[in-house]
Structure formats: structure tokens, C-alpha cells
Amino acid sequence: MAGSLVQLGHLFFTAGGTLYACIGKSLNSISKEFFLAATAGLYIWIGFALWRDTKVYGYSSPLTSIKELIFGL
């Protein structure tokens, strides 16, 4: 369980770092609508992952997964 959350956290940091490293160069080459749609898709994907994690492991709150990811409880 904790291993999958660590992998998920690593994925978020890697994807986020890559996005922000490229954003300065590519902001002028992509449309504002595409950027907003991609950002919204990322937030929806994160929300869906937390919701499913809550259902699968029987937590009462999606924040439990985040707390476990950060503090390793």
C-alpha cells in the first residue's frame, strides 16, 4: 500500500517538474485552452486516484491517502 503511494507521489513530482521545466518554452506554442484542459485533466486524474484509493483501502477520507503519502503512517 505505502509503496504504491510512494510511486504515485514520485510520478506526480516527476510529471510536475517536467511540466514546469517546459512551461517557459512552450507557453507561447500551446493555446491557453489546451493548457487549462490539460491542467483540469491532471486535477481530475489526481482526484479519481485518491477517490479509488479511498474505496479500495476502506478509508473514511481521501485525505488519509495524502497523509499516508506525506508522513508514511
PDB file of N, CA, C and O in Angstrom:
ATOM      1  N   MET A   1       0.822  -1.190   0.000  1.00  0.00           N
ATOM      2  CA  MET A   1       0.000   0.000   0.000  1.00  0.00           C
ATOM      3  C   MET A   1       0.862   1.248   0.000  1.00  0.00           C
ATOM      4  O   MET A   1       0.718   2.107  -0.869  1.00  0.00           O
ATOM      5  N   ALA A   2       1.750   1.349   0.964  1.00  0.00           N
ATOM      6  CA  ALA A   2       2.586   2.545   1.045  1.00  0.00           C
ATOM      7  C   ALA A   2       3.510   2.636  -0.161  1.00  0.00           C
ATOM      8  O   ALA A   2       3.834   3.740  -0.601  1.00  0.00           O
ATOM      9  N   GLY A   3       3.939   1.512  -0.702  1.00  0.00           N
ATOM     10  CA  GLY A   3       4.788   1.509  -1.877  1.00  0.00           C
ATOM     11  C   GLY A   3       4.096   2.113  -3.085  1.00  0.00           C
ATOM     12  O   GLY A   3       4.706   2.861  -3.850  1.00  0.00           O
ATOM     13  N   SER A   4       2.808   1.785  -3.256  1.00  0.00           N
ATOM     14  CA  SER A   4       2.072   2.338  -4.396  1.00  0.00           C
ATOM     15  C   SER A   4       1.886   3.842  -4.242  1.00  0.00           C
ATOM     16  O   SER A   4       1.910   4.580  -5.226  1.00  0.00           O
ATOM     17  N   LEU A   5       1.702   4.289  -3.012  1.00  0.00           N
ATOM     18  CA  LEU A   5       1.562   5.729  -2.795  1.00  0.00           C
ATOM     19  C   LEU A   5       2.881   6.449  -3.044  1.00  0.00           C
ATOM     20  O   LEU A   5       2.883   7.569  -3.553  1.00  0.00           O
ATOM     21  N   VAL A   6       3.991   5.831  -2.695  1.00  0.00           N
ATOM     22  CA  VAL A   6       5.293   6.438  -2.952  1.00  0.00           C
ATOM     23  C   VAL A   6       5.521   6.543  -4.458  1.00  0.00           C
ATOM     24  O   VAL A   6       6.019   7.559  -4.943  1.00  0.00           O
ATOM     25  N   GLN A   7       5.162   5.502  -5.191  1.00  0.00           N
ATOM     26  CA  GLN A   7       5.297   5.538  -6.644  1.00  0.00           C
ATOM     27  C   GLN A   7       4.396   6.601  -7.237  1.00  0.00           C
ATOM     28  O   GLN A   7       4.801   7.307  -8.161  1.00  0.00           O
ATOM     29  N   LEU A   8       3.186   6.730  -6.726  1.00  0.00           N
ATOM     30  CA  LEU A   8       2.265   7.748  -7.201  1.00  0.00           C
ATOM     31  C   LEU A   8       2.807   9.135  -6.909  1.00  0.00           C
ATOM     32  O   LEU A   8       2.711  10.026  -7.753  1.00  0.00           O
ATOM     33  N   GLY A   9       3.376   9.332  -5.726  1.00  0.00           N
ATOM     34  CA  GLY A   9       3.973  10.618  -5.380  1.00  0.00           C
ATOM     35  C   GLY A   9       5.148  10.942  -6.272  1.00  0.00           C
ATOM     36  O   GLY A   9       5.313  12.085  -6.697  1.00  0.00           O
ATOM     37  N   HIS A  10       5.976   9.935  -6.563  1.00  0.00           N
ATOM     38  CA  HIS A  10       7.121  10.140  -7.452  1.00  0.00           C
ATOM     39  C   HIS A  10       6.641  10.530  -8.846  1.00  0.00           C
ATOM     40  O   HIS A  10       7.232  11.396  -9.492  1.00  0.00           O
ATOM     41  N   LEU A  11       5.572   9.892  -9.305  1.00  0.00           N
ATOM     42  CA  LEU A  11       5.004  10.221 -10.611  1.00  0.00           C
ATOM     43  C   LEU A  11       4.529  11.676 -10.649  1.00  0.00           C
ATOM     44  O   LEU A  11       4.772  12.384 -11.626  1.00  0.00           O
ATOM     45  N   PHE A  12       3.851  12.119  -9.587  1.00  0.00           N
ATOM     46  CA  PHE A  12       3.372  13.499  -9.534  1.00  0.00           C
ATOM     47  C   PHE A  12       4.533  14.488  -9.564  1.00  0.00           C
ATOM     48  O   PHE A  12       4.492  15.478 -10.294  1.00  0.00           O
ATOM     49  N   PHE A  13       5.568  14.217  -8.772  1.00  0.00           N
ATOM     50  CA  PHE A  13       6.708  15.134  -8.735  1.00  0.00           C
ATOM     51  C   PHE A  13       7.449  15.153 -10.073  1.00  0.00           C
ATOM     52  O   PHE A  13       7.885  16.211 -10.526  1.00  0.00           O
ATOM     53  N   THR A  14       7.589  13.998 -10.698  1.00  0.00           N
ATOM     54  CA  THR A  14       8.275  13.927 -11.981  1.00  0.00           C
ATOM     55  C   THR A  14       7.477  14.641 -13.061  1.00  0.00           C
ATOM     56  O   THR A  14       8.026  15.440 -13.819  1.00  0.00           O
ATOM     57  N   ALA A  15       6.184  14.354 -13.132  1.00  0.00           N
ATOM     58  CA  ALA A  15       5.345  14.995 -14.145  1.00  0.00           C
ATOM     59  C   ALA A  15       5.260  16.494 -13.906  1.00  0.00           C
ATOM     60  O   ALA A  15       5.321  17.280 -14.853  1.00  0.00           O
ATOM     61  N   GLY A  16       5.120  16.891 -12.663  1.00  0.00           N
ATOM     62  CA  GLY A  16       5.040  18.311 -12.341  1.00  0.00           C
ATOM     63  C   GLY A  16       6.328  19.040 -12.650  1.00  0.00           C
ATOM     64  O   GLY A  16       6.305  20.146 -13.190  1.00  0.00           O
ATOM     65  N   GLY A  17       7.454  18.430 -12.312  1.00  0.00           N
ATOM     66  CA  GLY A  17       8.746  19.048 -12.603  1.00  0.00           C
ATOM     67  C   GLY A  17       8.979  19.192 -14.092  1.00  0.00           C
ATOM     68  O   GLY A  17       9.476  20.219 -14.554  1.00  0.00           O
ATOM     69  N   THR A  18       8.620  18.163 -14.843  1.00  0.00           N
ATOM     70  CA  THR A  18       8.769  18.220 -16.293  1.00  0.00           C
ATOM     71  C   THR A  18       7.863  19.291 -16.889  1.00  0.00           C
ATOM     72  O   THR A  18       8.278  20.050 -17.764  1.00  0.00           O
ATOM     73  N   LEU A  19       6.639  19.344 -16.414  1.00  0.00           N
ATOM     74  CA  LEU A  19       5.691  20.346 -16.909  1.00  0.00           C
ATOM     75  C   LEU A  19       6.200  21.754 -16.659  1.00  0.00           C
ATOM     76  O   LEU A  19       6.187  22.587 -17.565  1.00  0.00           O
ATOM     77  N   TYR A  20       6.647  22.029 -15.445  1.00  0.00           N
ATOM     78  CA  TYR A  20       7.094  23.380 -15.130  1.00  0.00           C
ATOM     79  C   TYR A  20       8.436  23.721 -15.761  1.00  0.00           C
ATOM     80  O   TYR A  20       8.723  24.894 -16.002  1.00  0.00           O
ATOM     81  N   ALA A  21       9.263  22.714 -16.034  1.00  0.00           N
ATOM     82  CA  ALA A  21      10.518  22.979 -16.730  1.00  0.00           C
ATOM     83  C   ALA A  21      10.265  23.360 -18.183  1.00  0.00           C
ATOM     84  O   ALA A  21      10.983  24.182 -18.753  1.00  0.00           O
ATOM     85  N   CYS A  22       9.257  22.768 -18.766  1.00  0.00           N
ATOM     86  CA  CYS A  22       8.945  23.022 -20.180  1.00  0.00           C
ATOM     87  C   CYS A  22       7.989  24.187 -20.378  1.00  0.00           C
ATOM     88  O   CYS A  22       7.869  24.706 -21.488  1.00  0.00           O
ATOM     89  N   ILE A  23       7.318  24.598 -19.330  1.00  0.00           N
ATOM     90  CA  ILE A  23       6.255  25.581 -19.495  1.00  0.00           C
ATOM     91  C   ILE A  23       6.780  26.930 -19.993  1.00  0.00           C
ATOM     92  O   ILE A  23       6.101  27.614 -20.760  1.00  0.00           O
ATOM     93  N   GLY A  24       7.955  27.305 -19.572  1.00  0.00           N
ATOM     94  CA  GLY A  24       8.508  28.576 -20.012  1.00  0.00           C
ATOM     95  C   GLY A  24       8.737  28.618 -21.507  1.00  0.00           C
ATOM     96  O   GLY A  24       8.478  29.639 -22.144  1.00  0.00           O
ATOM     97  N   LYS A  25       9.225  27.514 -22.085  1.00  0.00           N
ATOM     98  CA  LYS A  25       9.498  27.462 -23.511  1.00  0.00           C
ATOM     99  C   LYS A  25       8.241  27.226 -24.332  1.00  0.00           C
ATOM    100  O   LYS A  25       8.112  27.757 -25.434  1.00  0.00           O
ATOM    101  N   SER A  26       7.318  26.439 -23.809  1.00  0.00           N
ATOM    102  CA  SER A  26       6.189  26.023 -24.628  1.00  0.00           C
ATOM    103  C   SER A  26       4.920  26.824 -24.395  1.00  0.00           C
ATOM    104  O   SER A  26       3.915  26.589 -25.065  1.00  0.00           O
ATOM    105  N   LEU A  27       4.945  27.763 -23.463  1.00  0.00           N
ATOM    106  CA  LEU A  27       3.718  28.501 -23.180  1.00  0.00           C
ATOM    107  C   LEU A  27       3.243  29.278 -24.394  1.00  0.00           C
ATOM    108  O   LEU A  27       2.039  29.424 -24.605  1.00  0.00           O
ATOM    109  N   ASN A  28       4.168  29.775 -25.187  1.00  0.00           N
ATOM    110  CA  ASN A  28       3.773  30.514 -26.379  1.00  0.00           C
ATOM    111  C   ASN A  28       3.377  29.596 -27.527  1.00  0.00           C
ATOM    112  O   ASN A  28       2.736  30.047 -28.476  1.00  0.00           O
ATOM    113  N   SER A  29       3.743  28.321 -27.463  1.00  0.00           N
ATOM    114  CA  SER A  29       3.452  27.418 -28.573  1.00  0.00           C
ATOM    115  C   SER A  29       2.164  26.616 -28.377  1.00  0.00           C
ATOM    116  O   SER A  29       1.686  25.997 -29.327  1.00  0.00           O
ATOM    117  N   ILE A  30       1.590  26.610 -27.169  1.00  0.00           N
ATOM    118  CA  ILE A  30       0.321  25.917 -26.957  1.00  0.00           C
ATOM    119  C   ILE A  30      -0.739  26.948 -26.598  1.00  0.00           C
ATOM    120  O   ILE A  30      -0.442  28.025 -26.083  1.00  0.00           O
ATOM    121  N   SER A  31      -1.971  26.589 -26.882  1.00  0.00           N
ATOM    122  CA  SER A  31      -3.059  27.525 -26.601  1.00  0.00           C
ATOM    123  C   SER A  31      -3.395  27.530 -25.112  1.00  0.00           C
ATOM    124  O   SER A  31      -3.128  26.573 -24.387  1.00  0.00           O
ATOM    125  N   LYS A  32      -3.974  28.611 -24.697  1.00  0.00           N
ATOM    126  CA  LYS A  32      -4.399  28.741 -23.303  1.00  0.00           C
ATOM    127  C   LYS A  32      -5.448  27.683 -22.971  1.00  0.00           C
ATOM    128  O   LYS A  32      -5.455  27.128 -21.872  1.00  0.00           O
ATOM    129  N   GLU A  33      -6.332  27.409 -23.926  1.00  0.00           N
ATOM    130  CA  GLU A  33      -7.387  26.420 -23.708  1.00  0.00           C
ATOM    131  C   GLU A  33      -6.816  25.030 -23.501  1.00  0.00           C
ATOM    132  O   GLU A  33      -7.281  24.278 -22.644  1.00  0.00           O
ATOM    133  N   PHE A  34      -5.779  24.683 -24.308  1.00  0.00           N
ATOM    134  CA  PHE A  34      -5.149  23.371 -24.154  1.00  0.00           C
ATOM    135  C   PHE A  34      -4.481  23.256 -22.795  1.00  0.00           C
ATOM    136  O   PHE A  34      -4.613  22.232 -22.125  1.00  0.00           O
ATOM    137  N   PHE A  35      -3.773  24.286 -22.385  1.00  0.00           N
ATOM    138  CA  PHE A  35      -3.107  24.259 -21.095  1.00  0.00           C
ATOM    139  C   PHE A  35      -4.116  24.104 -19.962  1.00  0.00           C
ATOM    140  O   PHE A  35      -3.898  23.317 -19.041  1.00  0.00           O
ATOM    141  N   LEU A  36      -5.212  24.848 -20.023  1.00  0.00           N
ATOM    142  CA  LEU A  36      -6.238  24.743 -18.980  1.00  0.00           C
ATOM    143  C   LEU A  36      -6.902  23.371 -18.990  1.00  0.00           C
ATOM    144  O   LEU A  36      -7.198  22.815 -17.932  1.00  0.00           O
ATOM    145  N   ALA A  37      -7.138  22.821 -20.186  1.00  0.00           N
ATOM    146  CA  ALA A  37      -7.747  21.489 -20.277  1.00  0.00           C
ATOM    147  C   ALA A  37      -6.805  20.424 -19.724  1.00  0.00           C
ATOM    148  O   ALA A  37      -7.247  19.510 -19.028  1.00  0.00           O
ATOM    149  N   ALA A  38      -5.510  20.533 -20.027  1.00  0.00           N
ATOM    150  CA  ALA A  38      -4.540  19.569 -19.513  1.00  0.00           C
ATOM    151  C   ALA A  38      -4.421  19.672 -17.992  1.00  0.00           C
ATOM    152  O   ALA A  38      -4.309  18.660 -17.300  1.00  0.00           O
ATOM    153  N   THR A  39      -4.447  20.895 -17.483  1.00  0.00           N
ATOM    154  CA  THR A  39      -4.387  21.094 -16.029  1.00  0.00           C
ATOM    155  C   THR A  39      -5.629  20.526 -15.352  1.00  0.00           C
ATOM    156  O   THR A  39      -5.535  19.857 -14.324  1.00  0.00           O
ATOM    157  N   ALA A  40      -6.791  20.797 -15.936  1.00  0.00           N
ATOM    158  CA  ALA A  40      -8.037  20.256 -15.379  1.00  0.00           C
ATOM    159  C   ALA A  40      -8.014  18.725 -15.420  1.00  0.00           C
ATOM    160  O   ALA A  40      -8.444  18.072 -14.469  1.00  0.00           O
ATOM    161  N   GLY A  41      -7.516  18.153 -16.516  1.00  0.00           N
ATOM    162  CA  GLY A  41      -7.411  16.693 -16.617  1.00  0.00           C
ATOM    163  C   GLY A  41      -6.508  16.109 -15.553  1.00  0.00           C
ATOM    164  O   GLY A  41      -6.808  15.055 -14.992  1.00  0.00           O
ATOM    165  N   LEU A  42      -5.399  16.787 -15.267  1.00  0.00           N
ATOM    166  CA  LEU A  42      -4.489  16.327 -14.217  1.00  0.00           C
ATOM    167  C   LEU A  42      -5.176  16.341 -12.857  1.00  0.00           C
ATOM    168  O   LEU A  42      -5.062  15.383 -12.093  1.00  0.00           O
ATOM    169  N   TYR A  43      -5.889  17.425 -12.553  1.00  0.00           N
ATOM    170  CA  TYR A  43      -6.593  17.504 -11.271  1.00  0.00           C
ATOM    171  C   TYR A  43      -7.686  16.436 -11.165  1.00  0.00           C
ATOM    172  O   TYR A  43      -7.882  15.849 -10.101  1.00  0.00           O
ATOM    173  N   ILE A  44      -8.382  16.192 -12.248  1.00  0.00           N
ATOM    174  CA  ILE A  44      -9.421  15.155 -12.241  1.00  0.00           C
ATOM    175  C   ILE A  44      -8.786  13.779 -12.031  1.00  0.00           C
ATOM    176  O   ILE A  44      -9.313  12.954 -11.284  1.00  0.00           O
ATOM    177  N   TRP A  45      -7.655  13.536 -12.691  1.00  0.00           N
ATOM    178  CA  TRP A  45      -6.957  12.258 -12.544  1.00  0.00           C
ATOM    179  C   TRP A  45      -6.485  12.054 -11.110  1.00  0.00           C
ATOM    180  O   TRP A  45      -6.622  10.961 -10.561  1.00  0.00           O
ATOM    181  N   ILE A  46      -5.933  13.092 -10.502  1.00  0.00           N
ATOM    182  CA  ILE A  46      -5.490  13.002  -9.104  1.00  0.00           C
ATOM    183  C   ILE A  46      -6.682  12.736  -8.187  1.00  0.00           C
ATOM    184  O   ILE A  46      -6.612  11.890  -7.296  1.00  0.00           O
ATOM    185  N   GLY A  47      -7.766  13.459  -8.410  1.00  0.00           N
ATOM    186  CA  GLY A  47      -8.977  13.253  -7.603  1.00  0.00           C
ATOM    187  C   GLY A  47      -9.526  11.848  -7.752  1.00  0.00           C
ATOM    188  O   GLY A  47      -9.928  11.223  -6.771  1.00  0.00           O
ATOM    189  N   PHE A  48      -9.544  11.354  -8.977  1.00  0.00           N
ATOM    190  CA  PHE A  48     -10.032   9.994  -9.214  1.00  0.00           C
ATOM    191  C   PHE A  48      -9.141   8.972  -8.519  1.00  0.00           C
ATOM    192  O   PHE A  48      -9.641   8.018  -7.924  1.00  0.00           O
ATOM    193  N   ALA A  49      -7.816   9.165  -8.588  1.00  0.00           N
ATOM    194  CA  ALA A  49      -6.885   8.239  -7.934  1.00  0.00           C
ATOM    195  C   ALA A  49      -7.095   8.233  -6.424  1.00  0.00           C
ATOM    196  O   ALA A  49      -7.095   7.170  -5.803  1.00  0.00           O
ATOM    197  N   LEU A  50      -7.272   9.401  -5.834  1.00  0.00           N
ATOM    198  CA  LEU A  50      -7.500   9.474  -4.388  1.00  0.00           C
ATOM    199  C   LEU A  50      -8.842   8.863  -4.007  1.00  0.00           C
ATOM    200  O   LEU A  50      -8.956   8.196  -2.979  1.00  0.00           O
ATOM    201  N   TRP A  51      -9.855   9.091  -4.835  1.00  0.00           N
ATOM    202  CA  TRP A  51     -11.178   8.526  -4.557  1.00  0.00           C
ATOM    203  C   TRP A  51     -11.131   6.997  -4.611  1.00  0.00           C
ATOM    204  O   TRP A  51     -11.692   6.324  -3.746  1.00  0.00           O
ATOM    205  N   ARG A  52     -10.452   6.445  -5.644  1.00  0.00           N
ATOM    206  CA  ARG A  52     -10.364   4.994  -5.759  1.00  0.00           C
ATOM    207  C   ARG A  52      -9.524   4.400  -4.628  1.00  0.00           C
ATOM    208  O   ARG A  52      -9.836   3.322  -4.121  1.00  0.00           O
ATOM    209  N   ASP A  53      -8.467   5.094  -4.235  1.00  0.00           N
ATOM    210  CA  ASP A  53      -7.644   4.636  -3.129  1.00  0.00           C
ATOM    211  C   ASP A  53      -8.482   4.559  -1.856  1.00  0.00           C
ATOM    212  O   ASP A  53      -8.345   3.626  -1.065  1.00  0.00           O
ATOM    213  N   THR A  54      -9.342   5.541  -1.670  1.00  0.00           N
ATOM    214  CA  THR A  54     -10.229   5.559  -0.505  1.00  0.00           C
ATOM    215  C   THR A  54     -11.170   4.363  -0.529  1.00  0.00           C
ATOM    216  O   THR A  54     -11.384   3.718   0.497  1.00  0.00           O
ATOM    217  N   LYS A  55     -11.734   4.066  -1.699  1.00  0.00           N
ATOM    218  CA  LYS A  55     -12.668   2.946  -1.825  1.00  0.00           C
ATOM    219  C   LYS A  55     -11.959   1.599  -1.633  1.00  0.00           C
ATOM    220  O   LYS A  55     -12.453   0.729  -0.916  1.00  0.00           O
ATOM    221  N   VAL A  56     -10.814   1.438  -2.270  1.00  0.00           N
ATOM    222  CA  VAL A  56     -10.117   0.149  -2.245  1.00  0.00           C
ATOM    223  C   VAL A  56      -9.629  -0.195  -0.844  1.00  0.00           C
ATOM    224  O   VAL A  56      -9.766  -1.337  -0.407  1.00  0.00           O
ATOM    225  N   TYR A  57      -9.060   0.779  -0.134  1.00  0.00           N
ATOM    226  CA  TYR A  57      -8.482   0.508   1.178  1.00  0.00           C
ATOM    227  C   TYR A  57      -9.429   0.801   2.332  1.00  0.00           C
ATOM    228  O   TYR A  57      -9.056   0.636   3.493  1.00  0.00           O
ATOM    229  N   GLY A  58     -10.649   1.234   2.027  1.00  0.00           N
ATOM    230  CA  GLY A  58     -11.664   1.412   3.056  1.00  0.00           C
ATOM    231  C   GLY A  58     -11.444   2.598   3.968  1.00  0.00           C
ATOM    232  O   GLY A  58     -11.915   2.600   5.106  1.00  0.00           O
ATOM    233  N   TYR A  59     -10.730   3.615   3.487  1.00  0.00           N
ATOM    234  CA  TYR A  59     -10.532   4.811   4.300  1.00  0.00           C
ATOM    235  C   TYR A  59     -11.826   5.623   4.351  1.00  0.00           C
ATOM    236  O   TYR A  59     -12.679   5.519   3.469  1.00  0.00           O
ATOM    237  N   SER A  60     -11.948   6.422   5.391  1.00  0.00           N
ATOM    238  CA  SER A  60     -13.132   7.259   5.512  1.00  0.00           C
ATOM    239  C   SER A  60     -12.968   8.589   4.780  1.00  0.00           C
ATOM    240  O   SER A  60     -13.946   9.309   4.578  1.00  0.00           O
ATOM    241  N   SER A  61     -11.741   8.918   4.383  1.00  0.00           N
ATOM    242  CA  SER A  61     -11.480  10.196   3.728  1.00  0.00           C
ATOM    243  C   SER A  61     -10.336  10.053   2.728  1.00  0.00           C
ATOM    244  O   SER A  61      -9.383   9.318   2.985  1.00  0.00           O
ATOM    245  N   PRO A  62     -10.418  10.746   1.589  1.00  0.00           N
ATOM    246  CA  PRO A  62      -9.295  10.744   0.646  1.00  0.00           C
ATOM    247  C   PRO A  62      -8.049  11.399   1.231  1.00  0.00           C
ATOM    248  O   PRO A  62      -6.939  11.139   0.769  1.00  0.00           O
ATOM    249  N   LEU A  63      -8.221  12.231   2.224  1.00  0.00           N
ATOM    250  CA  LEU A  63      -7.077  12.887   2.847  1.00  0.00           C
ATOM    251  C   LEU A  63      -6.199  11.902   3.607  1.00  0.00           C
ATOM    252  O   LEU A  63      -5.028  12.185   3.863  1.00  0.00           O
ATOM    253  N   THR A  64      -6.753  10.751   3.969  1.00  0.00           N
ATOM    254  CA  THR A  64      -5.969   9.711   4.636  1.00  0.00           C
ATOM    255  C   THR A  64      -4.852   9.230   3.715  1.00  0.00           C
ATOM    256  O   THR A  64      -3.734   8.994   4.172  1.00  0.00           O
ATOM    257  N   SER A  65      -5.139   9.085   2.435  1.00  0.00           N
ATOM    258  CA  SER A  65      -4.118   8.663   1.476  1.00  0.00           C
ATOM    259  C   SER A  65      -3.018   9.709   1.369  1.00  0.00           C
ATOM    260  O   SER A  65      -1.838   9.367   1.293  1.00  0.00           O
ATOM    261  N   ILE A  66      -3.396  10.970   1.362  1.00  0.00           N
ATOM    262  CA  ILE A  66      -2.405  12.044   1.274  1.00  0.00           C
ATOM    263  C   ILE A  66      -1.549  12.062   2.531  1.00  0.00           C
ATOM    264  O   ILE A  66      -0.329  12.209   2.460  1.00  0.00           O
ATOM    265  N   LYS A  67      -2.199  11.911   3.690  1.00  0.00           N
ATOM    266  CA  LYS A  67      -1.459  11.899   4.953  1.00  0.00           C
ATOM    267  C   LYS A  67      -0.483  10.726   4.991  1.00  0.00           C
ATOM    268  O   LYS A  67       0.651  10.874   5.447  1.00  0.00           O
ATOM    269  N   GLU A  68      -0.916   9.581   4.519  1.00  0.00           N
ATOM    270  CA  GLU A  68      -0.050   8.407   4.481  1.00  0.00           C
ATOM    271  C   GLU A  68       1.102   8.604   3.497  1.00  0.00           C
ATOM    272  O   GLU A  68       2.219   8.148   3.743  1.00  0.00           O
ATOM    273  N   LEU A  69       0.833   9.275   2.400  1.00  0.00           N
ATOM    274  CA  LEU A  69       1.881   9.564   1.422  1.00  0.00           C
ATOM    275  C   LEU A  69       2.928  10.495   1.993  1.00  0.00           C
ATOM    276  O   LEU A  69       4.122  10.291   1.775  1.00  0.00           O
ATOM    277  N   ILE A  70       2.503  11.509   2.716  1.00  0.00           N
ATOM    278  CA  ILE A  70       3.426  12.518   3.237  1.00  0.00           C
ATOM    279  C   ILE A  70       4.164  12.013   4.474  1.00  0.00           C
ATOM    280  O   ILE A  70       5.389  12.106   4.553  1.00  0.00           O
ATOM    281  N   PHE A  71       3.422  11.484   5.426  1.00  0.00           N
ATOM    282  CA  PHE A  71       4.015  11.122   6.710  1.00  0.00           C
ATOM    283  C   PHE A  71       4.386   9.656   6.835  1.00  0.00           C
ATOM    284  O   PHE A  71       5.076   9.278   7.782  1.00  0.00           O
ATOM    285  N   GLY A  72       3.937   8.809   5.888  1.00  0.00           N
ATOM    286  CA  GLY A  72       4.279   7.401   5.920  1.00  0.00           C
ATOM    287  C   GLY A  72       3.655   6.640   7.065  1.00  0.00           C
ATOM    288  O   GLY A  72       4.273   5.708   7.581  1.00  0.00           O
ATOM    289  N   LEU A  73       2.475   6.993   7.476  1.00  0.00           N
ATOM    290  CA  LEU A  73       1.819   6.333   8.608  1.00  0.00           C
ATOM    291  C   LEU A  73       1.210   5.013   8.208  1.00  0.00           C
ATOM    292  O   LEU A  73       0.618   4.327   9.042  1.00  0.00           O
TER     293      LEU A  73
END
